[in-house]
Amino acid sequence: MKKEQMLQTAQEKLAPFETGNVVDFIQNLTLKSAMEHPLIIVIFLLFAFYAVVRRSKFVLLFLFSAISIMLLVRYTLSPEMVGGGLTISSTLPFAAGGLVIGAALVYLAFIKHD
């Protein structure tokens, strides 16, 4: 009886991780909800902890690029800021920010030596 109860509670606890639920979550994921979701924040924190402990330059560069691109997209191409469409006033800051991020990555990865 106790094993059946443990299996039942395990099944109830693991139900949100079924494939259908995960696929539905990913399909309905927006940039804003991704940046505010605790699981994604924990994953980024684990990557950061790993990169600092192992002194992995490339993992830190990946984190820098992923977070900066998410912030760039959120603040330059968000529908609330420009009315929903792509305009020159929203595309130019996005392009300039992308160039700055790319230049920083090239500098940190290839030019700057430890």
PLY file of the C-alpha trace (Angstrom):
ply
format ascii 1.0
element vertex 114
property float x
property float y
property float z
element edge 113
property int vertex1
property int vertex2
end_header
0.00 0.00 0.00
2.81 2.40 0.86
4.53 1.80 -2.48
1.32 2.57 -4.33
0.94 5.84 -2.44
4.54 6.80 -3.21
4.00 6.02 -6.89
0.77 8.04 -6.92
2.40 11.08 -5.30
5.40 10.81 -7.63
3.05 10.67 -10.61
1.20 13.78 -9.37
4.48 15.65 -8.77
5.90 14.76 -12.19
2.72 15.45 -14.18
3.79 19.01 -15.14
6.91 17.57 -16.79
5.03 15.44 -19.29
6.04 15.98 -22.90
2.75 17.59 -23.87
2.96 20.10 -21.05
6.58 20.96 -21.85
5.83 21.44 -25.56
2.81 23.62 -24.70
4.95 25.70 -22.34
7.61 26.26 -25.00
5.04 27.15 -27.67
3.40 29.76 -25.44
6.70 31.15 -24.17
7.26 34.83 -24.83
10.43 36.77 -24.25
8.99 38.58 -21.26
7.73 35.39 -19.62
11.06 33.68 -20.33
13.01 36.44 -18.63
10.73 36.27 -15.60
10.34 32.50 -15.31
12.16 31.17 -12.23
13.31 27.93 -13.89
15.11 29.78 -16.68
16.68 32.17 -14.17
17.90 29.20 -12.11
19.41 27.60 -15.22
21.27 30.82 -16.05
22.47 31.05 -12.44
23.74 27.46 -12.59
25.61 28.25 -15.81
27.10 31.35 -14.18
28.15 29.38 -11.10
29.76 26.73 -13.30
31.56 29.36 -15.37
32.95 31.12 -12.32
34.03 27.95 -10.53
35.61 26.38 -13.61
36.84 29.75 -14.95
35.29 28.98 -18.30
35.65 31.99 -20.54
33.38 30.63 -23.26
30.51 29.85 -20.89
30.74 33.38 -19.51
30.73 34.73 -23.07
27.68 32.60 -23.85
25.88 33.95 -20.80
26.83 37.51 -21.69
25.61 37.11 -25.26
22.37 35.33 -24.34
21.39 37.81 -21.64
22.38 40.86 -23.67
20.49 39.66 -26.76
17.40 38.95 -24.64
17.59 42.44 -23.16
18.24 43.97 -26.57
15.20 42.30 -28.11
13.03 43.13 -25.12
13.84 46.83 -25.05
14.18 47.58 -28.77
11.68 45.34 -30.53
8.94 44.99 -27.92
5.46 45.73 -29.32
4.62 48.10 -26.47
7.51 50.41 -27.31
6.92 50.89 -31.03
3.28 50.04 -31.58
3.72 46.48 -32.81
5.51 46.96 -36.11
9.08 47.12 -37.29
10.01 50.72 -37.92
13.31 52.41 -38.58
13.23 53.85 -35.07
13.13 50.35 -33.60
15.41 48.61 -36.09
18.34 51.03 -35.87
18.83 50.67 -32.09
18.54 46.90 -32.50
21.20 46.86 -35.21
23.50 49.19 -33.26
23.08 47.13 -30.10
23.80 43.95 -32.04
27.00 45.48 -33.40
28.08 46.55 -29.92
27.39 43.07 -28.51
29.23 41.45 -31.42
32.20 43.78 -31.04
32.36 43.05 -27.30
32.26 39.30 -27.95
35.00 39.49 -30.59
37.15 41.61 -28.27
36.67 39.34 -25.26
37.07 36.09 -27.19
39.92 36.87 -29.59
41.72 40.12 -28.77
41.95 40.28 -24.99
44.34 37.74 -23.52
44.41 36.55 -19.93
0 1
1 2
2 3
3 4
4 5
5 6
6 7
7 8
8 9
9 10
10 11
11 12
12 13
13 14
14 15
15 16
16 17
17 18
18 19
19 20
20 21
21 22
22 23
23 24
24 25
25 26
26 27
27 28
28 29
29 30
30 31
31 32
32 33
33 34
34 35
35 36
36 37
37 38
38 39
39 40
40 41
41 42
42 43
43 44
44 45
45 46
46 47
47 48
48 49
49 50
50 51
51 52
52 53
53 54
54 55
55 56
56 57
57 58
58 59
59 60
60 61
61 62
62 63
63 64
64 65
65 66
66 67
67 68
68 69
69 70
70 71
71 72
72 73
73 74
74 75
75 76
76 77
77 78
78 79
79 80
80 81
81 82
82 83
83 84
84 85
85 86
86 87
87 88
88 89
89 90
90 91
91 92
92 93
93 94
94 95
95 96
96 97
97 98
98 99
99 100
100 101
101 102
102 103
103 104
104 105
105 106
106 107
107 108
108 109
109 110
110 111
111 112
112 113
